[in-house]
Amino acid sequence: PELAAACEVWKEIKFEFETIDTV
């Protein structure tokens, strides 16, 4: 469960980072 939660958080962070990098 913890690993899955961490993965979800990481994907959100990565998505935000990619969005900022694009802009």
N, CA, C and O atoms as a Maestro MAE file, in Angstrom:
{
 s_m_m2io_version
 :::
 2.0.0
}

f_m_ct {
 s_m_title
 :::
 protein
 m_atom[92] {
  # First column is atom index #
  i_m_mmod_type
  r_m_x_coord
  r_m_y_coord
  r_m_z_coord
  i_m_residue_number
  s_m_chain_name
  s_m_pdb_residue_name
  s_m_pdb_atom_name
  i_m_atomic_number
  :::
  1 25 0.829 -1.224 0.000 1 A "PRO " " N  " 7
  2 3 0.000 0.000 0.000 1 A "PRO " " CA " 6
  3 2 0.855 1.262 0.000 1 A "PRO " " C  " 6
  4 15 0.584 2.212 -0.735 1 A "PRO " " O  " 8
  5 25 1.889 1.258 0.834 2 A "GLU " " N  " 7
  6 3 2.742 2.449 0.918 2 A "GLU " " CA " 6
  7 2 3.441 2.687 -0.422 2 A "GLU " " C  " 6
  8 15 3.549 3.822 -0.886 2 A "GLU " " O  " 8
  9 25 3.913 1.601 -1.034 3 A "LEU " " N  " 7
  10 3 4.613 1.733 -2.308 3 A "LEU " " CA " 6
  11 2 3.667 2.275 -3.374 3 A "LEU " " C  " 6
  12 15 4.045 3.129 -4.176 3 A "LEU " " O  " 8
  13 25 2.446 1.777 -3.375 4 A "ALA " " N  " 7
  14 3 1.463 2.237 -4.360 4 A "ALA " " CA " 6
  15 2 1.166 3.721 -4.146 4 A "ALA " " C  " 6
  16 15 1.060 4.485 -5.105 4 A "ALA " " O  " 8
  17 25 1.033 4.117 -2.886 5 A "ALA " " N  " 7
  18 3 0.746 5.515 -2.575 5 A "ALA " " CA " 6
  19 2 1.913 6.389 -3.025 5 A "ALA " " C  " 6
  20 15 1.711 7.458 -3.601 5 A "ALA " " O  " 8
  21 25 3.119 5.933 -2.762 6 A "ALA " " N  " 7
  22 3 4.305 6.698 -3.141 6 A "ALA " " CA " 6
  23 2 4.367 6.822 -4.663 6 A "ALA " " C  " 6
  24 15 4.755 7.864 -5.191 6 A "ALA " " O  " 8
  25 25 3.987 5.767 -5.356 7 A "CYS " " N  " 7
  26 3 4.011 5.782 -6.820 7 A "CYS " " CA " 6
  27 2 3.015 6.806 -7.338 7 A "CYS " " C  " 6
  28 15 3.315 7.548 -8.274 7 A "CYS " " O  " 8
  29 25 1.837 6.853 -6.738 8 A "GLU " " N  " 7
  30 3 0.809 7.809 -7.150 8 A "GLU " " CA " 6
  31 2 1.306 9.233 -6.933 8 A "GLU " " C  " 6
  32 15 1.142 10.098 -7.793 8 A "GLU " " O  " 8
  33 25 1.916 9.467 -5.772 9 A "VAL " " N  " 7
  34 3 2.430 10.803 -5.460 9 A "VAL " " CA " 6
  35 2 3.531 11.175 -6.441 9 A "VAL " " C  " 6
  36 15 3.582 12.311 -6.914 9 A "VAL " " O  " 8
  37 25 4.417 10.228 -6.753 10 A "TRP " " N  " 7
  38 3 5.527 10.490 -7.668 10 A "TRP " " CA " 6
  39 2 5.001 10.846 -9.053 10 A "TRP " " C  " 6
  40 15 5.520 11.748 -9.711 10 A "TRP " " O  " 8
  41 25 3.954 10.123 -9.495 11 A "LYS " " N  " 7
  42 3 3.398 10.402 -10.821 11 A "LYS " " CA " 6
  43 2 2.796 11.800 -10.853 11 A "LYS " " C  " 6
  44 15 2.908 12.501 -11.859 11 A "LYS " " O  " 8
  45 25 2.162 12.206 -9.765 12 A "GLU " " N  " 7
  46 3 1.578 13.549 -9.718 12 A "GLU " " CA " 6
  47 2 2.681 14.594 -9.769 12 A "GLU " " C  " 6
  48 15 2.574 15.590 -10.484 12 A "GLU " " O  " 8
  49 25 3.748 14.357 -9.001 13 A "ILE " " N  " 7
  50 3 4.862 15.303 -8.975 13 A "ILE " " CA " 6
  51 2 5.515 15.371 -10.350 13 A "ILE " " C  " 6
  52 15 5.829 16.457 -10.837 13 A "ILE " " O  " 8
  53 25 5.718 14.222 -10.974 14 A "LYS " " N  " 7
  54 3 6.352 14.185 -12.297 14 A "LYS " " CA " 6
  55 2 5.485 14.919 -13.309 14 A "LYS " " C  " 6
  56 15 5.995 15.659 -14.150 14 A "LYS " " O  " 8
  57 25 4.160 14.713 -13.227 15 A "PHE " " N  " 7
  58 3 3.243 15.376 -14.151 15 A "PHE " " CA " 6
  59 2 3.338 16.891 -13.981 15 A "PHE " " C  " 6
  60 15 3.404 17.627 -14.966 15 A "PHE " " O  " 8
  61 25 3.344 17.349 -12.740 16 A "GLU " " N  " 7
  62 3 3.441 18.781 -12.462 16 A "GLU " " CA " 6
  63 2 4.766 19.320 -12.988 16 A "GLU " " C  " 6
  64 15 4.809 20.398 -13.581 16 A "GLU " " O  " 8
  65 25 5.844 18.574 -12.773 17 A "PHE " " N  " 7
  66 3 7.163 19.017 -13.209 17 A "PHE " " CA " 6
  67 2 7.218 19.127 -14.729 17 A "PHE " " C  " 6
  68 15 7.757 20.091 -15.271 17 A "PHE " " O  " 8
  69 25 6.654 18.129 -15.412 18 A "GLU " " N  " 7
  70 3 6.663 18.150 -16.875 18 A "GLU " " CA " 6
  71 2 5.838 19.324 -17.391 18 A "GLU " " C  " 6
  72 15 6.205 19.962 -18.378 18 A "GLU " " O  " 8
  73 25 4.729 19.606 -16.725 19 A "THR " " N  " 7
  74 3 3.876 20.719 -17.139 19 A "THR " " CA " 6
  75 2 4.627 22.036 -16.985 19 A "THR " " C  " 6
  76 15 4.591 22.879 -17.881 19 A "THR " " O  " 8
  77 25 5.297 22.213 -15.869 20 A "ILE " " N  " 7
  78 3 6.055 23.443 -15.621 20 A "ILE " " CA " 6
  79 2 7.207 23.547 -16.612 20 A "ILE " " C  " 6
  80 15 7.487 24.632 -17.121 20 A "ILE " " O  " 8
  81 25 7.874 22.436 -16.890 21 A "ASP " " N  " 7
  82 3 9.011 22.436 -17.799 21 A "ASP " " CA " 6
  83 2 8.552 22.817 -19.207 21 A "ASP " " C  " 6
  84 15 9.273 23.494 -19.939 21 A "ASP " " O  " 8
  85 25 7.355 22.380 -19.578 22 A "THR " " N  " 7
  86 3 6.833 22.698 -20.912 22 A "THR " " CA " 6
  87 2 6.528 24.184 -21.013 22 A "THR " " C  " 6
  88 15 6.810 24.818 -22.030 22 A "THR " " O  " 8
  89 25 5.956 24.730 -19.958 23 A "VAL " " N  " 7
  90 3 5.624 26.149 -19.962 23 A "VAL " " CA " 6
  91 2 6.922 26.938 -19.783 23 A "VAL " " C  " 6
  92 15 6.898 28.169 -19.754 23 A "VAL " " O  " 8
  :::
 }
 m_bond[91] {
  # First column is bond index #
  i_m_from
  i_m_to
  i_m_order
  :::
  1 1 2 1
  2 2 3 1
  3 3 4 2
  4 3 5 1
  5 5 6 1
  6 6 7 1
  7 7 8 2
  8 7 9 1
  9 9 10 1
  10 10 11 1
  11 11 12 2
  12 11 13 1
  13 13 14 1
  14 14 15 1
  15 15 16 2
  16 15 17 1
  17 17 18 1
  18 18 19 1
  19 19 20 2
  20 19 21 1
  21 21 22 1
  22 22 23 1
  23 23 24 2
  24 23 25 1
  25 25 26 1
  26 26 27 1
  27 27 28 2
  28 27 29 1
  29 29 30 1
  30 30 31 1
  31 31 32 2
  32 31 33 1
  33 33 34 1
  34 34 35 1
  35 35 36 2
  36 35 37 1
  37 37 38 1
  38 38 39 1
  39 39 40 2
  40 39 41 1
  41 41 42 1
  42 42 43 1
  43 43 44 2
  44 43 45 1
  45 45 46 1
  46 46 47 1
  47 47 48 2
  48 47 49 1
  49 49 50 1
  50 50 51 1
  51 51 52 2
  52 51 53 1
  53 53 54 1
  54 54 55 1
  55 55 56 2
  56 55 57 1
  57 57 58 1
  58 58 59 1
  59 59 60 2
  60 59 61 1
  61 61 62 1
  62 62 63 1
  63 63 64 2
  64 63 65 1
  65 65 66 1
  66 66 67 1
  67 67 68 2
  68 67 69 1
  69 69 70 1
  70 70 71 1
  71 71 72 2
  72 71 73 1
  73 73 74 1
  74 74 75 1
  75 75 76 2
  76 75 77 1
  77 77 78 1
  78 78 79 1
  79 79 80 2
  80 79 81 1
  81 81 82 1
  82 82 83 1
  83 83 84 2
  84 83 85 1
  85 85 86 1
  86 86 87 1
  87 87 88 2
  88 87 89 1
  89 89 90 1
  90 90 91 1
  91 91 92 2
  :::
 }
}
